[in-house]
Amino acid sequence: MTFLKNISQQNKLVAVFLLIVIFHIIFKSFFINYSGFWYDETFGLHYSLQDWGLIKHTSEWDLNPPLYYYFLWIWRNLFGISEFAIRFSSVLFSSLSAGIIYIFSIKYFNKTTALISLLIYTSSNEIFFYSHEARCYSMLFFLTLCSSYFYFNLLNKKSISSIILLGLTNFLLIYTHYLTGLVLVFQGLLILLFFNKTIFKQVSIAFLITLVLAFWRFTKKTILLIFNHEKKFWLSKPTYNDLINTVYDFFNEKEIFFIYVGIIIITLIIIYATNKFKAFKNLFTIKTTYIAFCGVGTIIICYALSSISPVFTKRYVVYALPFICLLIGIIISRINNNKFKYVVTSLICLLSLYSFNKIDFKTPKPMNYRDSMVLIKKEKTPSTLTLVETKDMESLFAYYYDKEIFLDYKNLKTRLNENNIHLISGMQDLQGIDFERYDKLILTQTFVQQKKENEMLLCRLSSIYKKKTLNKDYVGIDIYIFNN
């Protein structure tokens, strides 16, 4: 009878997991292609078009691990390169993460934790935004939660499968984004703090698997670039405003953040008032401490490390958000007074509904090349020269100009040139262009600051063509049209 009961409970857990995932897939698919791709999205897609064996070498200079490129290589071959197809992979990872939060909470905590963490996760504008972003961040939600699940499983019992899966998942984490190595640091640190010989041995074997896989897949050049990244890295040192704005954004807005802070403080007071220090002692277990480290700790440590080398930006620490959701759920679930727990849980439900209303389902992007291409193609004639600034915009411009050209990875630049489209970064790239062949010129500018060099470029083009018009109707793009 116990065996049948366990099967029934397992089936119920799976059924709820599937319902949560399906719900998230449906509502996160709304407006998935309302905004066109922007630079970062087409950059990853562009490099997934190269030969499989070359993908790893691209990551050597890009300073990003190659797993997401490998994933896109497989995904696009199965489903194509449309905005919906590529972004749907992020929707899927984000939705699976919601299901894992439920299973994770039920198995290692309780139903209250599951309910509250899911409500906050579901109503998060940041989570929704990255579910519409064709980059690795939704994958990170999934992998960090899977890693934590297998880690907790080892804390509960000896499991060869969990050892192997933890080792493999942790490798996939750092092979997706280097900064998720903090999760491994937290796992190792807590094993030392809450020392247990058996658990220490199991986690050590898992870490050894991760280390072997890392040495197998990471090249010497990649490792050297990681340690020397401060010489080339584009990030600037974050300010205090960067930190607080990141935290506010994680809760959809400043006011909601402070309401959550108030709820947590009140909850801790209630816990203390009912059970004194015993409740606090029970709160700081290895599992709760781990969740706190992966959530709040990730943000604080990355911000602190940026005083040495800039590694803090919102998207680099966004994988902490599911753990913050879990932490809030864990704290509230420790209220022993059922009346207070019901009141606080109800308040969280109402706050989540309000937060849900703050989600921008259209997920606006910082560039709008898709709509601007309508104007560019309308203005372009066989005798029109098009200059695309900067050269980094090659993949994005090609994607919306002609997908067949975009897919021709090895000949992309040549085929653009055949269509009188040239990529430039400044004055030096104008050499060799015969302007007399063209009676009109279209210049698109992105990532360009109004510096002296840019003024010289515009003056040079104005000296060749009599008329100049500027269109700034499209987000992130300035379109100049020169003609005689």
N, C-alpha and C positions, 0 to 999 in steps of 0.2 A: 504493500500500500504506500509506503514511504517513497519507493521508487517511482510509482505512478504519479504521486503527488509532485515529486521533483520534476518529472517530465511535463506535467501540466503547468507548473510555475515557469519552467524554461520556455515553453510554447507561448505563454502569456507575455513573457519578457520580450521574446522575438517579435510577437505581434505588435506590441506597443512601439518597439524600436522601428519597425517598418512603417507604422502609421506616422510617427514623428518625421521620419526621413521623407516620406511621400508628401506630407504637408509642407515641409520646407522646400522641397523641389518645386511644388506647384507655386507657392507664393514668391519664391525667389526667382522664378522664371518670368515674372511680370516685368515688362519693360527691359528685358535683358539686352536688347539691341537698340534701345531708344537712343543712346549715345554711341557714336562711332568709336572705333579703336583710337587710342592715342599712342604716343611714341613708345613707351615701355611695353605695351602689349604687342605691338607689331615687331619690336626688337626681338623678343623671345621667339615669336612665331617665325620670323625671318631666319634665325639661326637654327631652328629645328628643321629647316629645309635642306641643310647641308648633309653630306654623307655622315652616317652614324659614327664612324670612327673619328671624325673631325670635331664632333660636338664638344668633347672634353677639352680640346685645345683652345676652343673659343673661350671657355670659362677661365682659362689661365690669365688672359688679359682683361676679361670682363670683371674679375674678382667676385664672381658668383659661381657657386657649384653647379654642375651640369644636369642634375637629376630632372629638373623641370623641363629642360630642353629635350632630354630623352623622352620624357612623358609626352610632350607635345608632338614629337616625331611619330610616336605610335598613334596618338589620339587623332591627329589630322589625317593620317593615312586611313583611319577607320571612318571618320565622320566629316572630313573636309575642313575648309578654312574659313567658313562663314563666321560672322560675329556670334551668332547663336551657338553654333557647334563648338567653337573654341571656348567661349565663356561658360557654356553649360558644364564643362569639366569642373570649373570653380564652384558652380552651383551644387554639383554633386558632392564634392568634398565638404563644402560647408554644411550641407544637409546631413551627410553621414556623421559629421562632427556633432550635430545636434542629437542624433540617435545615440552616439557613444556617450555623450554627457549624461543621458538618462540611464543607460546601463551601468556606467561608471559610478554614478551616484547611488543607484539602488544596491549595487553589489558591495560598495565600500563605505557607504554612508547611510542614507535613508530617503524616504519618499519626499519629505519636506525639502531636502537639499536638491533632489531631482526637479521638483516643481519650480522652486525659486530660481535655480541656475538656468533652467530652460527658458523661463519667462524673460529673464534679463538678456540671455543670449539671443532669443528670438526677436526682442524689441530693440536690439542694438543697431544703430545706423551704420557703425563701422563694420560690423559683421556682414550686414547686407551689402555694403559698398564693395567689400572684397569678394563677395560671392559673384559680383558682376565684373570682376577684374581678371583679365587673362594673364595672371601671374601666379607665383608660387604660394601666396599667403593663405589661401583657403586650404591648400594641401598641408601647410604647416599646422593649421588647427587640427586637422585629422591626425597627422603623425605625432604631434606632441601629446595628444590625448591617448593615442594607441600606446605610445611609449610609457606613459604614466599608468595605464591599465596593466601592462605586463610587469611593470616595476612593483606595483601594489600587489599583484598576484604572487610575486616572489616573497613579499613581506609576510604573506599569509601562509604559504606552504611551499614545499619543494616541488619544482616543476621544470623538467628538462625542456618542454616545449616553450615555456615562458622565458627561460634563459636564452634560448635560440632566438625567439621572436623579439625580446628586448634588445639583444645585440644587433640584430638585423635592422630593427626600427630605428635605433639610435644612429646607426650608420646612415640610413636614409634621411634622417633629420639633418645631420651635418652635411650631407651630400645635396641637400636642398637649400640650406641657408646656414652660413657659418655661425651666426650669433645664437642659434638654437643649441650650440654647445653648452650654453649655460644650464640647460636642462640636465645634461650629463653631469655637470659640476655639482648641481644640487643633489642629484641622486647619489653621487659618491660621497659628498659631504655629510649627508644625513645618515648614511650607513656607518660612517665613522662616529658621528655624534651619538647615535642610538645603536651602539655596537652589538651585533649578534653574529657569532662565528659562522653559523650555517648560512644566514642571509648574506653576510659579507663574502663568503666563498661563491655563492650563486651569482651575485651581482658582479663580482670580479671576473667570472668566466664570461658573462654577457659583455662586459667592457672589453675583454680580450678579443671577443668576436668582432666588436665594433672597430677596435684598433687594427686588427688584421685586414679587415675589409677596407679601412681607410688607407693603409699603406699600399694595398693592392690597387686601389682606384685613383688616389691622389698622386699626382706627379711631384717630383722634387721642385719643379718650377712653380707649381701651384702653392706649395707650402712656403717657399721663399717670398712669393708675392703677398701672401696673407700677412706674414710678419713684417713686410716692408710697405704695407698698404698706405701708411700715413704719407708717403711721398707722392702718391698718385690719387688718393681718395678725393672724391668730389665734395663730400660733406664738410660743412663748416661747424665750428664748435657751437653746440646748442646753448641757448639762453634759458633763463628761468621761465620766461614766457613760453618757450617751446615745450618745456616740461608740463606746465599747468594746462596749456591748451590741449596737449595730448590727452591728459587725464580728463579734462572736460569733454573732449570729443568722444572718449570711450564711454561716457555716460549720456551722450547725445547733446547735452548742453550743461552750462555751469550750474544752473539752479537744480537740475536733477542730481548732479554730483553731490551737492551739499545736502540734499534731502537724504540720499543714501548714507552719507557720512553721519547725519543725525540719527538715522535708523540704527546704524551699527553701534553708535555710542549708547543709545537707549537700550539696545539689546544686551550689550555687555554689562550695563548697570543692572538690568533685570536678572541676568545670569548670576552676577555677584550677589545680588540681594537675596536670591533664593537658595543658592548652594555654597556661598562664600568661595573660598579658595579651591575647594574640591572641584568645582565646575571649571575653573580656570586651568587647573592641572589637567583635567580631562580634555580641555580644548587644545592644548599644545602637545598633541601626539605627533609621531613622525609623519603620518599622512596629512594632517592639517598643516603642519609646518612646511611640508613639501609643496602643498597647494599655494600657501602664502608666498613661498620663495619664487615659485614659477609665475605667480601673478604679480603682486606688488614688488617682489624682489627683483624681477627682471627689469622693470622700469627704472627702479632706483639704481641698480648696478650699472646698467647701460648708460644712464645719465652721468653717474659718477666716473665711469671709465672715459667718458668724452672729455674730461679734463686733461687726459693723457693723449688720447687719439679719438677723433670724432666718430662715434659709432651709434649715435642716438638720433633716430628720426621715427616718426609715428609708425610707419609701416614695418620698421625693423623690430619693434616691440609689440606689435599687434597680436602676436601669438599668446601674449600674456592675458588677453581679454577673456577667453573661456575659463581660465583659472580664477580670475577675479569674480566671474559669475559663480563659480563653484564655491569660492571662499565665503561670499555673502550668504549663499545657501547653507553652508556648513554652520556658520555662526548663528544664524537665526534658528536652525534646527536644534541647537543646544538649549533653547529655552525649555525649561521643565514645566512651567506653568502653561497648561493648554490654552487657557483663556488669552494670555498675553501672546502666545504663539499664533493663535488664530487671528488676533488683531493685527499683528505685525505682518503675517503672511498675506492677509487681505489688503493691507496697505501696499505691499510689494506688487500685488496683482493690479491694483489701481494705478500705481506708478508705471508699471510695465505697459499698461494700455495707453497711458499718456505718452510714454517714450515711443511706443509703436507709431503713434501719430506724427512723431518727429522724423521718421525715416523718409529719406528722399529716394523714392522708388526709381526715379529716373537716373540716379547715379551720374551726375554730370562729370565730364572729363575735362582736363585742362587744355585740350586741343580739339578742334572740330574740323579736321581735314575732310571728313566725309561730305559735309554740306558745302564746304568751300570748293570742293572739286567740281561741283556743278557750275560755279562761276568760272573757274579756270578753264574748263572744257568749252564753255560758251564763248569765252574770249579768245581761245586758242585757234589759230588757223595754220595752214601749212607753212606760212612764212613768219610764224611767231616763235621766238626763242623763250624758253622757260628756264629760269634760274631758281633752284631750290636751295635755300640757306636754312640750316647748315647741312653738311654732308651726312650727319647722323639721321636726317629725316628721309633718307633713301628708301627704307622699307615702308614707312608709313605712306609716303607720297605714292610709291609704286602700287601699294595695295589698293588704294582708291582710284588710281589712274587706270590701271589695267591689271587684273588679277593674274592673267596669263604671264605678263612680264614679271610680276611679283614671284610667281612660282618658278621662274627660270633663274634659280639662285646663282648659278655660275656666270650667267650672261646678263644679269639684271642691269648693271650700269651701262653696258654696251647698248642694250635695247632701249634704255631711256635716252641715251645720246642719239640713237637713230630716230627718235621722236622729237629731236631738238630740245631735250631736257638735260640740263647739266646741274650737277651738285657743286655748290661752292661753300667756302668758309670765310671768304674775304676777298680783298682786292687782288691778291696774288693768283686767284683761280680764274680771273678774267683773261689772263694772257692766253693767247692762242685762239680765242673766240673771234670769228669774223662777223662783227655786228652789222656790216653792210649788207649781209645776206638777209637780214630780218627787218621788217618794217614795224614790228611790234615786239615788246618784251614784257614778260610777266615775271615778277620777282616775288617769291613767297619767303617770308621770314619767321622763324621760330627760334627760341633760345637766343635771340640777338638783343644785346643791350645797346642803348643809344650812346655809343662811344665814338671817339674821333675816327676810328677806322671805319665804322659804319657810315658816318657822315661823308667820308671820302668816297665810299662805294656808291652812295646815292648821288653824290655830286658828279661822279664819273659817268654814271648811266644817264643822268639828266643832261650832260653835255653832248651825249650822242642822240638823244631823242628830245623832241620839242615839248611834248606834253607828258605830264605825270599825274596820275590819280592814285589815291590811297583808299583801300577798303579795309575797315577794321570791324566788320560785322560778325566775324567768326572768331570764337574764343581761341586765344593762343596763337593766332596767325595774323600777320600783316601782309596784305596783298597789294603790291604796287603794279600798276599797268602803265608802261611807257609806250608811246607811239609818236609817229611823225605827222 
